[in-house]
Amino acid sequence: MKLAHVQLLEEFGTRSLVVHGIMVIAFANAVLAGLFVGGEIGLVSFVALLNLTAGLWVAHSIHSLGNVGPDADYRGVINELFETDGGTEDGFDTGRFGRLLALIAAVTAIALLTSAQVLSGAIFSIAVVAVGAVAVVTAIVGFLIALGAAYDDAERAAAADAAGVPDSIDSDGVASGEQYSNN
């Protein structure tokens, strides 16, 4: 049985946008609960929402590993939202990896600063280790995604080169490398 609202989530890019939206909402609410809701309710809400965000982030990062091949339409949430180019001229998607590192740094800083305001003692130390572990795992997975995409691009270029198909065309309409072979 096919349901229309479930069919909307068949594409990985759409699912990714939904998961990113849930993460943004959960993280924003964690920060707001931590800073503005007092007592045990604020503390428990902060920790629970921060844990939800971290779990979604790690799970989605690992799930993204399967969507970096040459036939994958998904090239990151920014490219999904704004229809930018892939940015992989050299094979390694430095733009996507750089944006991921900047996002990890920003989210980690906000989580740690909010944790310093809300938590104290041993619980704060545990939070620092946990937030740091999520940041490291996400950075490693992000690097693996970028590396996997670079490897797939290199394999595709090598296969095209072996078949005699030029892998890129200059603005003149000449395949790269041909302008020197005719002289």
KEKE-3310 file (N, C-alpha, C; in steps of 0.2 Angstrom, whole numbers, plus 5000, padded with zeros to 4 digits):
npx = (5004:5003:5006:5002:5008:5019:5026:5032:5043:5052:5064:5081:5086:5074:5071:5082:5081:5070:5074:5085:5078:5070:5081:5086:5075:5074:5087:5087:5076:5082:5092:5085:5076:5086:5092:5081:5071:5068:5074:5072:5064:5069:5082:5081:5074:5083:5094:5088:5083:5095:5101:5093:5095:5109:5108:5101:5109:5121:5116:5110:5121:5128:5119:5120:5131:5129:5124:5133:5138:5142:5130:5121:5109:5110:5119:5122:5114:5114:5116:5105:5094:5097:5101:5114:5130:5139:5152:5164:5177:5190:5188:5187:5175:5177:5170:5158:5163:5170:5159:5152:5162:5162:5149:5149:5158:5151:5139:5144:5150:5139:5132:5141:5143:5130:5128:5138:5131:5120:5123:5132:5148:5151:5142:5143:5156:5154:5145:5153:5162:5153:5147:5159:5163:5152:5154:5167:5164:5155:5163:5172:5164:5159:5171:5173:5163:5165:5178:5174:5166:5175:5183:5174:5172:5185:5187:5177:5182:5193:5188:5182:5192:5199:5191:5192:5185:5183:5185:5182:5176:5183:5180:5181:5176:5184:5191:5199:5216:5217:5221:5235:5239:5238:5247)
npy = (4994:5010:5026:5043:5053:5047:5044:5056:5056:5047:5051:5054:5066:5074:5067:5070:5084:5085:5078:5087:5099:5094:5093:5106:5112:5105:5107:5121:5123:5116:5124:5136:5131:5127:5140:5148:5142:5138:5128:5110:5106:5114:5109:5095:5096:5103:5094:5082:5087:5091:5078:5072:5079:5077:5063:5061:5069:5061:5049:5053:5057:5045:5038:5046:5042:5032:5039:5045:5042:5042:5041:5047:5059:5067:5080:5086:5097:5111:5112:5105:5114:5126:5123:5123:5121:5105:5107:5100:5101:5097:5084:5081:5086:5101:5112:5107:5099:5109:5117:5108:5107:5120:5121:5111:5116:5128:5123:5115:5124:5132:5123:5119:5132:5134:5123:5126:5136:5130:5117:5110:5105:5088:5084:5094:5091:5078:5082:5090:5080:5072:5080:5084:5071:5068:5079:5075:5062:5066:5074:5065:5056:5065:5068:5055:5054:5065:5060:5048:5052:5059:5048:5040:5049:5049:5036:5035:5045:5038:5027:5032:5038:5027:5021:5030:5041:5058:5067:5080:5095:5109:5127:5130:5120:5109:5094:5092:5092:5088:5100:5101:5090:5091:5099)
npz = (5000:4995:5002:5000:5008:5013:5002:4998:5005:4999:4992:4996:4998:5002:5013:5021:5022:5030:5042:5045:5048:5060:5068:5069:5075:5088:5093:5094:5103:5114:5118:5121:5132:5141:5144:5148:5155:5171:5185:5188:5178:5167:5166:5164:5152:5143:5143:5138:5125:5119:5118:5110:5098:5096:5094:5082:5074:5073:5068:5056:5049:5048:5040:5029:5023:5013:5002:4993:4981:4963:4956:4965:4969:4979:4987:4999:5011:5009:4995:4991:4996:4989:4976:4971:4962:4962:4967:4966:4959:4960:4964:4978:4989:4995:4998:5004:5014:5022:5025:5034:5044:5049:5053:5063:5072:5076:5082:5092:5100:5104:5111:5121:5128:5132:5140:5150:5156:5161:5167:5180:5189:5190:5181:5171:5166:5160:5150:5142:5137:5131:5121:5114:5109:5100:5091:5086:5080:5071:5063:5058:5051:5041:5035:5029:5021:5011:5007:5001:4991:4983:4980:4972:4962:4956:4952:4943:4933:4930:4924:4913:4907:4903:4894:4884:4884:4885:4901:4904:4897:4889:4889:4876:4869:4868:4872:4888:4888:4875:4868:4868:4862:4848:4843)
capx = (5000:5007:5003:5005:5013:5025:5030:5036:5050:5056:5070:5085:5086:5068:5071:5087:5078:5065:5079:5088:5073:5069:5087:5086:5070:5076:5093:5085:5072:5086:5096:5080:5075:5092:5093:5075:5067:5072:5073:5073:5061:5073:5088:5079:5072:5089:5098:5084:5083:5102:5103:5089:5098:5115:5107:5098:5115:5125:5112:5109:5128:5130:5115:5122:5137:5126:5122:5138:5140:5142:5123:5117:5107:5110:5126:5122:5108:5114:5115:5098:5090:5099:5102:5121:5134:5142:5158:5169:5181:5196:5186:5186:5170:5180:5165:5153:5167:5171:5152:5151:5166:5159:5142:5151:5161:5146:5134:5148:5151:5133:5130:5146:5142:5124:5130:5141:5126:5115:5125:5138:5151:5153:5138:5146:5161:5151:5142:5159:5165:5148:5147:5165:5162:5147:5158:5172:5161:5152:5168:5175:5159:5159:5177:5172:5158:5169:5183:5170:5164:5181:5185:5170:5174:5191:5185:5173:5186:5198:5185:5180:5199:5201:5186:5194:5180:5186:5181:5179:5177:5185:5175:5182:5173:5190:5192:5205:5222:5218:5224:5242:5241:5237:5253)
capy = (5000:5017:5032:5049:5057:5043:5044:5062:5055:5042:5053:5055:5074:5076:5065:5074:5091:5084:5077:5093:5103:5092:5094:5113:5114:5102:5111:5128:5122:5114:5131:5140:5128:5128:5147:5152:5138:5136:5122:5103:5105:5117:5105:5089:5098:5104:5087:5078:5089:5090:5071:5070:5082:5073:5056:5062:5071:5055:5044:5055:5057:5039:5037:5050:5038:5028:5043:5050:5039:5046:5041:5050:5065:5072:5083:5090:5100:5117:5111:5103:5120:5132:5121:5125:5116:5100:5110:5094:5101:5093:5077:5082:5092:5105:5116:5103:5097:5115:5119:5104:5108:5126:5119:5107:5121:5132:5119:5113:5130:5134:5118:5120:5138:5133:5118:5129:5140:5126:5112:5111:5100:5082:5083:5098:5087:5073:5085:5092:5074:5069:5085:5083:5065:5069:5083:5071:5057:5069:5076:5059:5054:5070:5067:5049:5056:5069:5056:5043:5056:5060:5041:5038:5054:5047:5030:5037:5048:5033:5022:5036:5039:5020:5020:5035:5047:5064:5068:5087:5099:5116:5132:5131:5114:5105:5090:5094:5088:5088:5106:5101:5084:5093:5103)
capz = (5000:4995:5005:4997:5012:5014:4995:4998:5008:4996:4990:5002:4999:5005:5020:5024:5024:5036:5048:5047:5051:5066:5072:5071:5080:5094:5096:5097:5110:5120:5120:5125:5138:5145:5146:5150:5159:5177:5189:5186:5171:5162:5166:5160:5145:5140:5142:5133:5118:5116:5117:5104:5092:5095:5091:5075:5070:5072:5064:5049:5046:5046:5035:5023:5019:5008:4997:4990:4975:4957:4954:4970:4967:4985:4988:5005:5012:5006:4988:4991:4997:4985:4970:4969:4959:4966:4970:4966:4953:4961:4966:4985:4990:5000:5001:5008:5020:5025:5028:5039:5050:5052:5057:5069:5077:5079:5086:5098:5104:5107:5116:5127:5131:5135:5145:5155:5160:5164:5171:5185:5192:5186:5175:5165:5163:5156:5144:5138:5134:5126:5115:5110:5106:5095:5086:5083:5076:5065:5058:5055:5046:5036:5031:5025:5015:5006:5004:4997:4985:4979:4977:4967:4956:4953:4949:4937:4929:4927:4919:4907:4903:4900:4888:4879:4884:4889:4907:4905:4891:4891:4887:4869:4866:4867:4878:4892:4886:4867:4865:4867:4858:4841:4841)
cpx = (5004:5003:5006:5010:5019:5029:5034:5043:5054:5063:5074:5086:5080:5069:5077:5085:5074:5069:5082:5084:5071:5075:5087:5081:5072:5082:5091:5081:5077:5090:5091:5077:5080:5093:5087:5070:5071:5070:5075:5070:5066:5079:5086:5077:5078:5093:5094:5084:5090:5103:5099:5092:5105:5113:5105:5104:5119:5122:5111:5116:5130:5126:5117:5128:5135:5124:5127:5141:5139:5135:5119:5116:5109:5118:5126:5116:5108:5113:5108:5093:5091:5101:5109:5124:5137:5148:5164:5174:5187:5194:5184:5181:5172:5174:5160:5157:5168:5164:5151:5155:5164:5153:5144:5153:5155:5141:5138:5149:5145:5131:5135:5144:5135:5124:5133:5136:5121:5117:5131:5141:5152:5148:5140:5151:5159:5148:5147:5161:5160:5147:5153:5165:5158:5151:5163:5169:5158:5157:5171:5170:5159:5165:5176:5168:5162:5174:5180:5168:5170:5184:5181:5171:5180:5191:5181:5177:5191:5195:5183:5187:5201:5197:5188:5189:5183:5182:5179:5181:5178:5179:5175:5178:5178:5191:5199:5211:5223:5221:5231:5244:5241:5243:5259)
cpy = (5006:5022:5038:5053:5054:5043:5050:5061:5049:5045:5055:5062:5076:5074:5069:5081:5090:5083:5083:5098:5101:5093:5101:5115:5111:5105:5118:5128:5120:5120:5135:5137:5128:5135:5150:5148:5136:5130:5115:5102:5108:5112:5099:5091:5099:5098:5083:5080:5089:5083:5069:5073:5078:5066:5057:5064:5065:5050:5046:5056:5050:5036:5040:5046:5034:5032:5048:5047:5044:5046:5045:5057:5070:5074:5088:5095:5107:5117:5109:5109:5125:5130:5124:5120:5111:5103:5105:5095:5097:5086:5077:5088:5096:5109:5113:5101:5103:5118:5115:5105:5115:5125:5115:5112:5125:5129:5117:5119:5132:5129:5118:5126:5137:5128:5121:5134:5136:5121:5114:5105:5094:5081:5088:5094:5082:5076:5087:5086:5072:5074:5085:5077:5065:5073:5079:5066:5060:5072:5071:5057:5059:5069:5061:5050:5060:5064:5050:5046:5057:5053:5039:5043:5051:5041:5031:5040:5043:5028:5026:5037:5032:5019:5025:5041:5052:5065:5075:5090:5106:5121:5132:5125:5108:5101:5092:5089:5087:5094:5106:5095:5086:5097:5100)
cpz = (5000:4997:5002:5001:5013:5007:4995:5001:5005:4994:4996:5003:5003:5012:5024:5026:5030:5042:5050:5051:5058:5071:5074:5076:5087:5097:5098:5103:5115:5123:5124:5131:5143:5148:5150:5155:5165:5180:5185:5179:5166:5161:5162:5153:5140:5138:5137:5126:5115:5114:5110:5097:5091:5092:5084:5071:5068:5067:5057:5046:5044:5040:5028:5019:5013:5002:4994:4984:4969:4955:4959:4968:4973:4986:4994:5005:5009:4998:4987:4991:4991:4978:4967:4965:4964:4970:4970:4960:4954:4964:4974:4986:4996:5003:5006:5015:5025:5029:5034:5045:5053:5056:5064:5074:5080:5084:5092:5102:5108:5112:5122:5131:5135:5141:5151:5160:5164:5169:5175:5187:5188:5180:5169:5162:5158:5150:5140:5134:5129:5120:5111:5106:5100:5089:5082:5078:5070:5060:5055:5049:5040:5032:5026:5020:5010:5003:4999:4991:4980:4976:4971:4961:4952:4950:4942:4931:4926:4922:4913:4903:4900:4894:4883:4879:4888:4895:4908:4898:4893:4888:4879:4865:4865:4873:4882:4890:4879:4864:4864:4863:4850:4839:4839)
residu = (MET:LYS:LEU:ALA:HIS:VAL:GLN:LEU:LEU:GLU:GLU:PHE:GLY:THR:ARG:SER:LEU:VAL:VAL:HIS:GLY:ILE:MET:VAL:ILE:ALA:PHE:ALA:ASN:ALA:VAL:LEU:ALA:GLY:LEU:PHE:VAL:GLY:GLY:GLU:ILE:GLY:LEU:VAL:SER:PHE:VAL:ALA:LEU:LEU:ASN:LEU:THR:ALA:GLY:LEU:TRP:VAL:ALA:HIS:SER:ILE:HIS:SER:LEU:GLY:ASN:VAL:GLY:PRO:ASP:ALA:ASP:TYR:ARG:GLY:VAL:ILE:ASN:GLU:LEU:PHE:GLU:THR:ASP:GLY:GLY:THR:GLU:ASP:GLY:PHE:ASP:THR:GLY:ARG:PHE:GLY:ARG:LEU:LEU:ALA:LEU:ILE:ALA:ALA:VAL:THR:ALA:ILE:ALA:LEU:LEU:THR:SER:ALA:GLN:VAL:LEU:SER:GLY:ALA:ILE:PHE:SER:ILE:ALA:VAL:VAL:ALA:VAL:GLY:ALA:VAL:ALA:VAL:VAL:THR:ALA:ILE:VAL:GLY:PHE:LEU:ILE:ALA:LEU:GLY:ALA:ALA:TYR:ASP:ASP:ALA:GLU:ARG:ALA:ALA:ALA:ALA:ASP:ALA:ALA:GLY:VAL:PRO:ASP:SER:ILE:ASP:SER:ASP:GLY:VAL:ALA:SER:GLY:GLU:GLN:TYR:SER:ASN:ASN)
# end
